[in-house]
Amino acid sequence: MLNILLQNTQEGTELVDKESVEKTLSIIELITSGGSAGQIIIAILFLLLVVATYIYFERLFAIKAASNVDANFMNQIKDHVSNGKIDSAQMLCVQVNSPVSRLIDKGITRIGKPLADINTAIENAGRLEIYKLEKNVSVLATISGAAPMIGFLGTVIGMILAIFELANAGGTIQMDTLASGLYTAMTTTVAGLIVGIVGYIAYNHLVVRTNKVVYQMEANSLEFLDHLNEPT
């Protein structure tokens, strides 16, 4: 009798384990269960994720390189300008080759003209440098906003498919009939939100890093202009 109970218990455990295994879905199976519409939307979202990742790291490295300025750069520039070594100051700017050095170089080329003209030249050059720093960053903002909407589009398509199957079920409602549409609705929503969150965080991080470089450019430009304005 005890053996029979143990055997039944073991069989019941195996049955539960088998059901648990059958209910487990991998990510790939979850995506493929959504039908062709869900797969197309997931593929679009994956492409947007790849683009967002590439833009983020490409801009991050570019901004990091732009922010690397020697602490003694401005001291050397002021020494050269004070001693009348304009060519040496320009050569130093070319060697450093950063947004800050390019702004200072633009100001050096205007030395001898009114201070307002030098300031205007530096401001115009600064706008170009900021434009270079923000290259393709707006694409991240677009992806962070568009990805959730694309995911919600998949949700609507999935619900339409589910309702269509339900309407043609002939009065008998079975979950297997609704599964494809529901998988499409849920997977595309999750994928869209993930891509949108990644794009939003990446965009804001790049904006913060860019603002730090812009502040650095403004501080060094003001220091250069103040030096030119000092009485000789």
TIMARLUM-581911 format. One record per residue: residue in one letter; x, y negated, z of N, C-alpha, C in turn. Coordinates in nm, 2 decimals. Each point is the difference from the previous one (the first is absolute). Layout:
BEGIN
{site 'A'; {X; Y; Z}; {X; Y; Z}; {X; Y; Z}}
...
//
This chain:
BEGIN
{site 'M'; {0.08; 0.12; 0.00}; {-0.08; -0.12; 0.00}; {0.09; -0.13; 0.00}}
{site 'L'; {0.10; 0.01; 0.09}; {0.09; -0.11; 0.00}; {0.08; -0.03; -0.13}}
{site 'N'; {0.03; 0.12; -0.06}; {0.07; -0.02; -0.13}; {-0.09; -0.06; -0.11}}
{site 'I'; {-0.13; 0.04; 0.01}; {-0.09; -0.06; -0.10}; {-0.02; -0.15; 0.02}}
{site 'L'; {-0.01; -0.04; 0.13}; {-0.01; -0.15; 0.03}; {0.13; -0.07; -0.04}}
{site 'L'; {0.12; 0.06; 0.02}; {0.12; -0.07; -0.04}; {0.01; -0.01; -0.15}}
{site 'Q'; {-0.05; 0.11; -0.07}; {0.00; 0.00; -0.15}; {-0.09; -0.11; -0.05}}
{site 'N'; {-0.12; -0.01; 0.06}; {-0.10; -0.10; -0.05}; {0.06; -0.14; 0.03}}
{site 'T'; {0.06; -0.02; 0.12}; {0.06; -0.13; 0.03}; {0.11; -0.04; -0.10}}
{site 'Q'; {0.08; 0.10; -0.04}; {0.11; -0.02; -0.09}; {-0.05; -0.04; -0.14}}
{site 'E'; {-0.11; 0.08; -0.04}; {-0.06; -0.03; -0.13}; {-0.06; -0.14; 0.00}}
{site 'G'; {-0.07; -0.04; 0.12}; {-0.06; -0.13; 0.00}; {0.11; -0.11; 0.00}}
{site 'T'; {0.11; 0.02; 0.06}; {0.11; -0.10; 0.00}; {0.06; -0.01; -0.14}}
{site 'E'; {0.01; 0.11; -0.07}; {0.05; 0.00; -0.14}; {-0.09; -0.07; -0.09}}
{site 'L'; {-0.13; 0.02; 0.03}; {-0.10; -0.07; -0.08}; {0.00; -0.15; 0.02}}
{site 'V'; {0.02; -0.04; 0.13}; {0.01; -0.15; 0.03}; {0.12; -0.06; -0.07}}
{site 'D'; {0.12; 0.08; 0.01}; {0.12; -0.05; -0.06}; {-0.01; -0.01; -0.15}}
{site 'K'; {-0.07; 0.09; -0.06}; {-0.02; 0.00; -0.14}; {-0.08; -0.12; -0.04}}
{site 'E'; {-0.11; -0.02; 0.08}; {-0.09; -0.12; -0.04}; {0.08; -0.13; 0.02}}
{site 'S'; {0.09; 0.00; 0.10}; {0.08; -0.13; 0.03}; {0.09; -0.02; -0.12}}
{site 'V'; {0.06; 0.11; -0.05}; {0.09; -0.02; -0.11}; {-0.07; -0.04; -0.13}}
{site 'E'; {-0.12; 0.06; -0.02}; {-0.08; -0.04; -0.11}; {-0.04; -0.14; 0.00}}
{site 'K'; {-0.02; -0.06; 0.12}; {-0.05; -0.14; 0.01}; {0.12; -0.10; -0.01}}
{site 'T'; {0.12; 0.05; 0.01}; {0.11; -0.09; -0.01}; {0.03; -0.04; -0.15}}
{site 'L'; {0.02; -0.13; -0.02}; {0.02; -0.05; -0.14}; {0.13; -0.07; 0.00}}
{site 'S'; {0.08; 0.02; -0.10}; {0.12; -0.08; -0.02}; {-0.04; -0.13; -0.07}}
{site 'I'; {0.10; -0.10; 0.00}; {-0.03; -0.13; -0.06}; {-0.03; 0.02; -0.15}}
{site 'I'; {0.08; 0.09; -0.06}; {-0.02; 0.02; -0.15}; {-0.14; 0.06; -0.02}}
{site 'E'; {-0.04; 0.10; 0.08}; {-0.13; 0.06; -0.02}; {-0.11; -0.10; 0.03}}
{site 'L'; {0.02; -0.09; 0.09}; {-0.10; -0.10; 0.03}; {-0.01; -0.10; -0.11}}
{site 'I'; {0.11; -0.04; -0.07}; {-0.01; -0.09; -0.11}; {-0.07; 0.07; -0.12}}
{site 'T'; {0.05; 0.12; -0.03}; {-0.06; 0.07; -0.12}; {-0.15; 0.04; 0.02}}
{site 'S'; {-0.04; 0.01; 0.13}; {-0.14; 0.03; 0.02}; {-0.10; -0.11; -0.03}}
{site 'G'; {0.06; -0.12; -0.03}; {-0.08; -0.12; -0.03}; {-0.05; -0.01; -0.14}}
{site 'G'; {0.04; 0.09; -0.08}; {-0.04; -0.01; -0.14}; {0.09; -0.09; -0.08}}
{site 'S'; {-0.03; -0.01; -0.13}; {0.09; -0.08; -0.09}; {-0.01; -0.15; 0.03}}
{site 'A'; {-0.11; -0.05; 0.04}; {-0.01; -0.14; 0.04}; {0.08; -0.04; 0.11}}
{site 'G'; {0.00; 0.09; 0.11}; {0.08; -0.03; 0.11}; {0.15; 0.01; -0.03}}
{site 'Q'; {0.04; 0.10; -0.08}; {0.14; 0.01; -0.04}; {0.05; -0.12; -0.07}}
{site 'I'; {-0.08; -0.05; -0.09}; {0.04; -0.12; -0.08}; {0.02; -0.12; 0.10}}
{site 'I'; {-0.09; -0.02; 0.09}; {0.01; -0.11; 0.09}; {0.12; 0.02; 0.09}}
{site 'I'; {0.02; 0.12; 0.05}; {0.12; 0.03; 0.09}; {0.13; -0.02; -0.08}}
{site 'A'; {0.00; 0.03; -0.13}; {0.12; -0.02; -0.08}; {0.03; -0.15; -0.02}}
{site 'I'; {-0.10; -0.08; -0.02}; {0.01; -0.14; -0.01}; {0.06; -0.06; 0.13}}
{site 'L'; {-0.06; 0.04; 0.12}; {0.05; -0.05; 0.13}; {0.14; 0.05; 0.02}}
{site 'F'; {0.04; 0.12; -0.04}; {0.13; 0.04; 0.02}; {0.10; -0.08; -0.08}}
{site 'L'; {-0.04; -0.04; -0.12}; {0.08; -0.08; -0.09}; {0.02; -0.14; 0.07}}
{site 'L'; {-0.11; -0.05; 0.06}; {0.01; -0.13; 0.07}; {0.09; 0.01; 0.12}}
{site 'L'; {0.00; 0.11; 0.07}; {0.09; 0.02; 0.11}; {0.15; 0.00; -0.04}}
{site 'V'; {0.03; 0.07; -0.11}; {0.13; 0.00; -0.06}; {0.05; -0.14; -0.03}}
{site 'V'; {-0.09; -0.08; -0.07}; {0.04; -0.13; -0.04}; {0.02; -0.09; 0.12}}
{site 'A'; {-0.09; 0.01; 0.10}; {0.02; -0.08; 0.12}; {0.13; 0.04; 0.08}}
{site 'T'; {0.03; 0.12; 0.00}; {0.12; 0.04; 0.07}; {0.13; -0.05; -0.07}}
{site 'Y'; {-0.01; 0.01; -0.13}; {0.12; -0.05; -0.08}; {0.02; -0.15; 0.02}}
{site 'I'; {-0.11; -0.08; -0.01}; {0.01; -0.14; 0.01}; {0.04; -0.04; 0.14}}
{site 'Y'; {-0.05; 0.07; 0.10}; {0.04; -0.03; 0.14}; {0.15; 0.01; 0.02}}
{site 'F'; {0.06; 0.12; -0.04}; {0.14; 0.02; 0.03}; {0.09; -0.09; -0.09}}
{site 'E'; {-0.05; -0.02; -0.13}; {0.08; -0.08; -0.09}; {0.01; -0.15; 0.06}}
{site 'R'; {-0.11; -0.05; 0.04}; {-0.01; -0.14; 0.06}; {0.07; 0.00; 0.13}}
{site 'L'; {-0.01; 0.10; 0.08}; {0.06; 0.00; 0.13}; {0.15; -0.01; -0.01}}
{site 'F'; {0.06; 0.08; -0.09}; {0.15; -0.01; -0.02}; {0.04; -0.13; -0.06}}
{site 'A'; {-0.08; -0.06; -0.09}; {0.03; -0.13; -0.06}; {-0.01; -0.11; 0.10}}
{site 'I'; {-0.10; 0.00; 0.09}; {-0.01; -0.10; 0.10}; {0.11; 0.02; 0.10}}
{site 'K'; {0.03; 0.12; 0.04}; {0.11; 0.02; 0.09}; {0.13; -0.05; -0.05}}
{site 'A'; {0.03; 0.02; -0.13}; {0.12; -0.05; -0.06}; {0.00; -0.15; 0.00}}
{site 'A'; {-0.12; -0.06; -0.03}; {-0.01; -0.15; 0.00}; {0.03; -0.07; 0.13}}
{site 'S'; {-0.03; 0.08; 0.11}; {0.01; -0.06; 0.13}; {0.14; 0.01; 0.06}}
{site 'N'; {0.09; 0.07; -0.07}; {0.13; 0.02; 0.05}; {0.09; -0.13; -0.04}}
{site 'V'; {0.02; -0.09; 0.09}; {0.08; -0.12; -0.02}; {0.10; -0.01; 0.11}}
{site 'D'; {0.12; -0.02; -0.04}; {0.11; -0.02; 0.10}; {-0.03; -0.12; 0.10}}
{site 'A'; {0.02; 0.02; 0.12}; {-0.03; -0.10; 0.10}; {0.09; -0.13; -0.02}}
{site 'N'; {0.12; 0.02; -0.06}; {0.09; -0.11; -0.02}; {-0.01; -0.06; -0.14}}
{site 'F'; {-0.10; 0.04; -0.08}; {-0.02; -0.05; -0.13}; {-0.02; -0.15; 0.00}}
{site 'M'; {-0.10; -0.04; 0.08}; {-0.03; -0.15; 0.00}; {0.12; -0.08; 0.05}}
{site 'N'; {0.07; 0.05; 0.10}; {0.12; -0.07; 0.05}; {0.11; -0.02; -0.11}}
{site 'Q'; {0.02; 0.11; -0.08}; {0.09; -0.01; -0.11}; {-0.05; -0.10; -0.11}}
{site 'I'; {-0.13; 0.00; -0.03}; {-0.05; -0.09; -0.09}; {0.02; -0.14; 0.04}}
{site 'K'; {-0.03; -0.03; 0.13}; {0.01; -0.14; 0.05}; {0.15; -0.04; 0.00}}
{site 'D'; {0.09; 0.09; 0.03}; {0.14; -0.04; -0.01}; {0.04; -0.03; -0.14}}
{site 'H'; {-0.04; 0.08; -0.10}; {0.04; -0.03; -0.14}; {-0.06; -0.13; -0.04}}
{site 'V'; {-0.13; -0.03; 0.03}; {-0.06; -0.12; -0.04}; {0.06; -0.12; 0.06}}
{site 'S'; {0.04; 0.01; 0.13}; {0.06; -0.11; 0.07}; {0.14; -0.03; -0.05}}
{site 'N'; {0.07; 0.10; -0.05}; {0.13; -0.02; -0.05}; {0.00; -0.03; -0.15}}
{site 'G'; {-0.12; -0.01; -0.06}; {-0.02; -0.03; -0.14}; {0.03; 0.12; -0.09}}
{site 'K'; {0.01; 0.12; 0.05}; {0.02; 0.12; -0.08}; {-0.13; 0.06; -0.05}}
{site 'I'; {-0.06; -0.07; -0.09}; {-0.13; 0.04; -0.06}; {0.01; 0.13; -0.07}}
{site 'D'; {0.11; 0.01; -0.08}; {0.02; 0.13; -0.08}; {0.01; 0.12; 0.09}}
{site 'S'; {0.07; -0.02; 0.11}; {0.02; 0.11; 0.10}; {-0.13; 0.04; 0.06}}
{site 'A'; {-0.08; -0.11; 0.03}; {-0.14; 0.03; 0.06}; {-0.08; 0.08; -0.10}}
{site 'Q'; {0.00; -0.04; -0.12}; {-0.08; 0.07; -0.10}; {0.05; 0.14; -0.02}}
{site 'M'; {0.13; 0.02; 0.00}; {0.05; 0.13; -0.02}; {-0.04; 0.09; 0.12}}
{site 'L'; {0.00; -0.05; 0.12}; {-0.05; 0.07; 0.12}; {-0.14; 0.04; -0.02}}
{site 'C'; {-0.08; -0.09; -0.05}; {-0.15; 0.03; -0.02}; {-0.01; 0.12; -0.10}}
{site 'V'; {0.08; -0.01; -0.11}; {-0.01; 0.11; -0.10}; {0.04; 0.13; 0.06}}
{site 'Q'; {0.10; 0.00; 0.08}; {0.05; 0.13; 0.06}; {-0.10; 0.06; 0.10}}
{site 'V'; {-0.07; -0.09; 0.08}; {-0.10; 0.06; 0.09}; {-0.12; 0.05; -0.07}}
{site 'N'; {-0.05; -0.08; -0.10}; {-0.11; 0.04; -0.09}; {-0.12; 0.05; 0.08}}
{site 'S'; {-0.06; -0.09; 0.08}; {-0.12; 0.03; 0.07}; {-0.10; -0.12; -0.02}}
{site 'P'; {-0.12; 0.02; 0.04}; {-0.09; -0.11; -0.02}; {0.04; -0.13; 0.07}}
{site 'V'; {0.06; 0.01; 0.12}; {0.05; -0.11; 0.07}; {0.11; -0.07; -0.08}}
{site 'S'; {0.10; 0.08; -0.04}; {0.11; -0.05; -0.07}; {-0.04; -0.07; -0.14}}
{site 'R'; {-0.10; 0.06; -0.06}; {-0.05; -0.06; -0.13}; {-0.06; -0.14; 0.03}}
{site 'L'; {-0.08; -0.01; 0.11}; {-0.05; -0.13; 0.03}; {0.10; -0.10; 0.03}}
{site 'I'; {0.10; 0.04; 0.08}; {0.11; -0.09; 0.03}; {0.08; -0.04; -0.12}}
{site 'D'; {0.02; 0.09; -0.09}; {0.07; -0.03; -0.13}; {-0.08; -0.10; -0.08}}
{site 'K'; {-0.13; 0.02; 0.00}; {-0.09; -0.10; -0.07}; {0.02; -0.14; 0.06}}
{site 'G'; {0.01; -0.01; 0.13}; {0.02; -0.13; 0.06}; {0.14; -0.05; -0.02}}
{site 'I'; {0.10; 0.08; -0.01}; {0.13; -0.04; -0.02}; {0.02; -0.07; -0.14}}
{site 'T'; {-0.07; 0.06; -0.10}; {0.00; -0.05; -0.13}; {-0.06; -0.14; -0.01}}
{site 'R'; {-0.08; -0.03; 0.10}; {-0.07; -0.14; -0.01}; {0.07; -0.10; 0.09}}
{site 'I'; {0.12; 0.04; 0.06}; {0.07; -0.09; 0.09}; {0.04; -0.13; -0.08}}
{site 'G'; {-0.03; -0.12; 0.06}; {0.03; -0.12; -0.07}; {-0.13; -0.07; -0.04}}
{site 'K'; {-0.11; 0.08; 0.00}; {-0.13; -0.06; -0.03}; {-0.07; -0.03; 0.13}}
{site 'P'; {-0.12; -0.08; -0.01}; {-0.07; -0.03; 0.13}; {-0.04; 0.13; 0.07}}
{site 'L'; {-0.01; -0.01; 0.13}; {-0.03; 0.11; 0.08}; {-0.14; 0.06; -0.03}}
{site 'A'; {-0.09; -0.08; -0.04}; {-0.13; 0.05; -0.04}; {0.00; 0.09; -0.12}}
{site 'D'; {0.09; -0.04; -0.09}; {0.01; 0.09; -0.12}; {0.07; 0.13; 0.03}}
{site 'I'; {0.09; 0.00; 0.09}; {0.06; 0.12; 0.05}; {-0.10; 0.09; 0.07}}
{site 'N'; {-0.08; -0.06; 0.08}; {-0.10; 0.07; 0.07}; {-0.10; 0.06; -0.09}}
{site 'T'; {-0.04; -0.07; -0.10}; {-0.10; 0.05; -0.10}; {0.06; 0.12; -0.08}}
{site 'A'; {0.13; -0.01; -0.04}; {0.06; 0.11; -0.07}; {0.01; 0.12; 0.08}}
{site 'I'; {0.03; -0.01; 0.13}; {0.00; 0.11; 0.09}; {-0.14; 0.07; 0.02}}
{site 'E'; {-0.10; -0.09; 0.01}; {-0.13; 0.05; 0.02}; {-0.05; 0.08; -0.13}}
{site 'N'; {0.03; -0.05; -0.12}; {-0.04; 0.07; -0.12}; {0.07; 0.13; -0.01}}
{site 'A'; {0.13; 0.00; 0.03}; {0.08; 0.13; 0.00}; {-0.06; 0.10; 0.11}}
{site 'G'; {-0.04; -0.06; 0.11}; {-0.06; 0.08; 0.10}; {-0.12; 0.07; -0.04}}
{site 'R'; {-0.09; -0.07; -0.08}; {-0.12; 0.07; -0.05}; {0.03; 0.11; -0.09}}
{site 'L'; {0.10; -0.01; -0.08}; {0.04; 0.11; -0.09}; {0.06; 0.12; 0.08}}
{site 'E'; {0.07; -0.03; 0.11}; {0.06; 0.11; 0.08}; {-0.12; 0.07; 0.07}}
{site 'I'; {-0.09; -0.07; 0.05}; {-0.12; 0.06; 0.07}; {-0.08; 0.09; -0.10}}
{site 'Y'; {-0.01; -0.05; -0.12}; {-0.07; 0.08; -0.10}; {0.07; 0.13; -0.03}}
{site 'K'; {0.13; -0.01; 0.00}; {0.08; 0.13; -0.02}; {-0.01; 0.09; 0.12}}
{site 'L'; {0.00; -0.05; 0.12}; {-0.02; 0.08; 0.12}; {-0.14; 0.07; 0.00}}
{site 'E'; {-0.10; -0.07; -0.05}; {-0.14; 0.05; 0.01}; {-0.04; 0.08; -0.12}}
{site 'K'; {0.10; 0.03; -0.09}; {-0.03; 0.07; -0.12}; {-0.07; 0.14; 0.03}}
{site 'N'; {-0.11; 0.02; -0.06}; {-0.08; 0.12; 0.01}; {-0.06; 0.03; 0.14}}
{site 'V'; {0.02; -0.09; 0.10}; {-0.05; 0.02; 0.13}; {-0.16; -0.01; -0.01}}
{site 'S'; {-0.05; -0.09; -0.09}; {-0.14; -0.01; -0.01}; {-0.07; 0.13; -0.05}}
{site 'V'; {0.08; 0.08; -0.07}; {-0.05; 0.13; -0.04}; {-0.04; 0.08; 0.12}}
{site 'L'; {0.08; 0.00; 0.10}; {-0.03; 0.07; 0.13}; {-0.13; -0.05; 0.06}}
{site 'A'; {-0.02; -0.13; 0.00}; {-0.13; -0.05; 0.05}; {-0.12; 0.05; -0.08}}
{site 'T'; {0.02; 0.01; -0.13}; {-0.11; 0.05; -0.09}; {-0.02; 0.14; 0.03}}
{site 'I'; {0.10; 0.08; 0.01}; {-0.01; 0.15; 0.03}; {-0.07; 0.02; 0.14}}
{site 'S'; {0.04; -0.08; 0.10}; {-0.06; 0.01; 0.13}; {-0.15; -0.03; 0.00}}
{site 'G'; {-0.05; -0.08; -0.09}; {-0.14; -0.03; -0.01}; {-0.07; 0.09; -0.10}}
{site 'A'; {0.07; 0.04; -0.11}; {-0.07; 0.08; -0.10}; {-0.01; 0.15; 0.04}}
{site 'A'; {0.10; 0.05; 0.07}; {-0.01; 0.14; 0.03}; {-0.12; 0.04; 0.08}}
{site 'P'; {-0.04; -0.07; 0.11}; {-0.12; 0.04; 0.07}; {-0.12; 0.00; -0.08}}
{site 'M'; {-0.01; -0.10; -0.09}; {-0.12; -0.01; -0.09}; {0.00; 0.11; -0.10}}
{site 'I'; {0.12; 0.04; -0.05}; {0.00; 0.12; -0.09}; {-0.05; 0.13; 0.08}}
{site 'G'; {0.05; 0.00; 0.13}; {-0.04; 0.12; 0.08}; {-0.15; 0.00; 0.02}}
{site 'F'; {-0.06; -0.12; 0.03}; {-0.15; -0.01; 0.02}; {-0.07; 0.03; -0.13}}
{site 'L'; {0.06; -0.03; -0.12}; {-0.06; 0.03; -0.12}; {-0.01; 0.16; -0.01}}
{site 'G'; {0.11; 0.06; 0.04}; {-0.01; 0.15; 0.00}; {-0.11; 0.05; 0.10}}
{site 'T'; {-0.02; -0.07; 0.11}; {-0.11; 0.03; 0.09}; {-0.13; 0.00; -0.06}}
{site 'V'; {-0.03; -0.11; -0.08}; {-0.12; -0.02; -0.07}; {-0.02; 0.11; -0.10}}
{site 'I'; {0.10; 0.02; -0.08}; {-0.01; 0.11; -0.10}; {-0.03; 0.13; 0.06}}
{site 'G'; {0.07; 0.03; 0.11}; {-0.02; 0.13; 0.07}; {-0.14; 0.01; 0.05}}
{site 'M'; {-0.06; -0.11; 0.06}; {-0.14; 0.01; 0.05}; {-0.09; 0.01; -0.12}}
{site 'I'; {0.02; -0.06; -0.11}; {-0.08; 0.01; -0.12}; {0.00; 0.15; -0.05}}
{site 'L'; {0.12; 0.06; 0.00}; {0.00; 0.14; -0.04}; {-0.07; 0.09; 0.10}}
{site 'A'; {0.01; -0.03; 0.12}; {-0.07; 0.08; 0.10}; {-0.15; -0.01; -0.01}}
{site 'I'; {-0.05; -0.12; -0.02}; {-0.14; -0.03; -0.02}; {-0.05; 0.07; -0.12}}
{site 'F'; {0.08; -0.01; -0.11}; {-0.04; 0.07; -0.13}; {-0.01; 0.15; 0.02}}
{site 'E'; {0.09; 0.06; 0.07}; {0.00; 0.14; 0.02}; {-0.12; 0.04; 0.09}}
{site 'L'; {-0.03; -0.09; 0.10}; {-0.11; 0.02; 0.09}; {-0.13; -0.01; -0.08}}
{site 'A'; {-0.01; -0.09; -0.09}; {-0.13; -0.02; -0.08}; {-0.02; 0.12; -0.09}}
{site 'N'; {0.11; 0.07; -0.04}; {-0.02; 0.11; -0.10}; {0.01; 0.13; 0.08}}
{site 'A'; {-0.01; 0.00; 0.13}; {0.01; 0.13; 0.07}; {-0.13; 0.07; 0.01}}
{site 'G'; {-0.11; -0.06; -0.05}; {-0.12; 0.08; 0.00}; {-0.07; 0.02; 0.14}}
{site 'G'; {0.03; -0.10; 0.09}; {-0.06; 0.01; 0.13}; {0.08; 0.08; 0.10}}
{site 'T'; {0.10; 0.07; -0.04}; {0.09; 0.08; 0.09}; {0.13; -0.08; 0.02}}
{site 'I'; {0.02; -0.04; 0.12}; {0.12; -0.08; 0.04}; {0.11; 0.09; 0.05}}
{site 'Q'; {0.11; 0.01; -0.07}; {0.12; 0.07; 0.05}; {0.12; -0.09; 0.00}}
{site 'M'; {0.08; 0.02; 0.10}; {0.12; -0.08; 0.02}; {0.10; 0.02; -0.12}}
{site 'D'; {0.00; 0.12; -0.05}; {0.09; 0.03; -0.12}; {-0.03; -0.09; -0.11}}
{site 'T'; {-0.13; -0.04; -0.02}; {-0.05; -0.08; -0.11}; {0.05; -0.15; 0.02}}
{site 'L'; {0.01; -0.04; 0.13}; {0.04; -0.14; 0.03}; {0.15; -0.01; 0.02}}
{site 'A'; {0.07; 0.11; 0.02}; {0.14; -0.01; 0.04}; {0.09; -0.08; -0.09}}
{site 'S'; {-0.01; 0.02; -0.13}; {0.08; -0.07; -0.09}; {-0.01; -0.15; 0.01}}
{site 'G'; {-0.13; -0.05; 0.00}; {-0.02; -0.14; 0.01}; {0.04; -0.06; 0.14}}
{site 'L'; {-0.02; 0.07; 0.10}; {0.04; -0.04; 0.14}; {0.15; -0.01; 0.01}}
{site 'Y'; {0.07; 0.10; -0.06}; {0.15; 0.00; 0.00}; {0.05; -0.12; -0.08}}
{site 'T'; {-0.06; -0.03; -0.11}; {0.04; -0.12; -0.08}; {-0.02; -0.12; 0.09}}
{site 'A'; {-0.11; -0.02; 0.06}; {-0.03; -0.12; 0.08}; {0.10; -0.01; 0.12}}
{site 'M'; {0.03; 0.10; 0.07}; {0.08; -0.01; 0.12}; {0.15; -0.01; -0.04}}
{site 'T'; {0.05; 0.08; -0.09}; {0.14; 0.00; -0.03}; {0.04; -0.14; -0.06}}
{site 'T'; {-0.08; -0.05; -0.09}; {0.04; -0.13; -0.07}; {-0.01; -0.11; 0.10}}
{site 'T'; {-0.09; 0.00; 0.10}; {-0.01; -0.10; 0.10}; {0.13; 0.00; 0.08}}
{site 'V'; {0.04; 0.12; 0.05}; {0.12; 0.01; 0.08}; {0.12; -0.05; -0.07}}
{site 'A'; {0.02; 0.05; -0.13}; {0.11; -0.03; -0.08}; {0.01; -0.15; -0.02}}
{site 'G'; {-0.12; -0.07; -0.04}; {0.00; -0.14; -0.02}; {0.04; -0.08; 0.12}}
{site 'L'; {-0.05; 0.04; 0.12}; {0.04; -0.07; 0.12}; {0.14; 0.01; 0.03}}
{site 'I'; {0.06; 0.12; -0.02}; {0.14; 0.03; 0.03}; {0.09; -0.09; -0.09}}
{site 'V'; {-0.03; -0.01; -0.13}; {0.08; -0.08; -0.09}; {-0.02; -0.15; 0.03}}
{site 'G'; {-0.12; -0.04; 0.04}; {-0.03; -0.14; 0.03}; {0.08; -0.04; 0.13}}
{site 'I'; {0.00; 0.09; 0.10}; {0.07; -0.03; 0.12}; {0.15; -0.02; -0.02}}
{site 'V'; {0.05; 0.10; -0.08}; {0.15; -0.01; -0.03}; {0.03; -0.12; -0.08}}
{site 'G'; {-0.08; -0.04; -0.10}; {0.03; -0.12; -0.07}; {-0.02; -0.13; 0.08}}
{site 'Y'; {-0.09; 0.00; 0.09}; {-0.02; -0.12; 0.09}; {0.11; -0.02; 0.09}}
{site 'I'; {0.05; 0.11; 0.07}; {0.11; -0.01; 0.09}; {0.13; -0.04; -0.08}}
{site 'A'; {0.02; 0.06; -0.11}; {0.12; -0.03; -0.08}; {0.00; -0.15; -0.05}}
{site 'Y'; {-0.12; -0.05; -0.04}; {-0.01; -0.13; -0.05}; {0.03; -0.10; 0.12}}
{site 'N'; {-0.06; 0.02; 0.11}; {0.02; -0.09; 0.11}; {0.15; 0.00; 0.05}}
{site 'H'; {0.06; 0.12; 0.00}; {0.14; 0.00; 0.04}; {0.09; -0.07; -0.09}}
{site 'L'; {-0.03; 0.01; -0.13}; {0.09; -0.08; -0.10}; {-0.03; -0.15; 0.02}}
{site 'V'; {-0.12; -0.04; 0.02}; {-0.03; -0.14; 0.02}; {0.08; -0.06; 0.12}}
{site 'V'; {0.00; 0.08; 0.11}; {0.08; -0.05; 0.12}; {0.15; -0.01; -0.03}}
{site 'R'; {0.05; 0.10; -0.07}; {0.14; 0.00; -0.04}; {0.03; -0.12; -0.09}}
{site 'T'; {-0.09; -0.02; -0.10}; {0.02; -0.11; -0.09}; {0.00; -0.14; 0.07}}
{site 'N'; {-0.09; -0.01; 0.09}; {-0.01; -0.13; 0.08}; {0.12; -0.03; 0.07}}
{site 'K'; {0.07; 0.11; 0.05}; {0.13; -0.02; 0.08}; {0.10; -0.06; -0.10}}
{site 'V'; {0.01; 0.06; -0.12}; {0.10; -0.05; -0.10}; {-0.04; -0.14; -0.04}}
{site 'V'; {-0.12; -0.04; -0.02}; {-0.04; -0.13; -0.03}; {0.04; -0.10; 0.11}}
{site 'Y'; {-0.03; 0.04; 0.12}; {0.05; -0.08; 0.12}; {0.15; -0.02; -0.01}}
{site 'Q'; {0.07; 0.10; -0.03}; {0.15; -0.01; 0.00}; {0.04; -0.10; -0.11}}
{site 'M'; {-0.07; 0.01; -0.12}; {0.03; -0.09; -0.11}; {-0.03; -0.15; 0.04}}
{site 'E'; {-0.11; -0.02; 0.07}; {-0.04; -0.14; 0.04}; {0.10; -0.05; 0.10}}
{site 'A'; {0.04; 0.08; 0.10}; {0.09; -0.04; 0.10}; {0.14; -0.04; -0.06}}
{site 'N'; {0.05; 0.08; -0.09}; {0.13; -0.03; -0.06}; {-0.01; -0.12; -0.09}}
{site 'S'; {-0.11; -0.02; -0.07}; {-0.01; -0.11; -0.09}; {-0.01; -0.13; 0.08}}
{site 'L'; {-0.07; 0.00; 0.11}; {-0.01; -0.12; 0.09}; {0.14; -0.03; 0.06}}
{site 'E'; {0.07; 0.11; 0.03}; {0.14; -0.03; 0.06}; {0.09; -0.06; -0.11}}
{site 'F'; {-0.02; 0.04; -0.12}; {0.09; -0.05; -0.11}; {-0.04; -0.15; -0.03}}
{site 'L'; {-0.13; -0.03; 0.00}; {-0.05; -0.13; -0.02}; {0.04; -0.10; 0.11}}
{site 'D'; {0.00; 0.05; 0.13}; {0.04; -0.08; 0.11}; {0.15; -0.03; -0.01}}
{site 'H'; {0.08; 0.10; -0.05}; {0.14; -0.03; -0.01}; {0.03; -0.10; -0.11}}
{site 'L'; {-0.08; 0.00; -0.11}; {0.02; -0.10; -0.10}; {-0.04; -0.14; 0.05}}
{site 'N'; {-0.10; 0.00; 0.09}; {-0.05; -0.13; 0.06}; {0.08; -0.06; 0.11}}
{site 'E'; {0.10; 0.08; 0.04}; {0.09; -0.05; 0.11}; {0.08; -0.11; -0.05}}
{site 'P'; {0.03; -0.10; 0.08}; {0.08; -0.12; -0.05}; {0.15; 0.05; -0.01}}
{site 'T'; {0.06; -0.04; -0.10}; {0.14; 0.04; -0.03}; {0.10; -0.10; 0.07}}
//
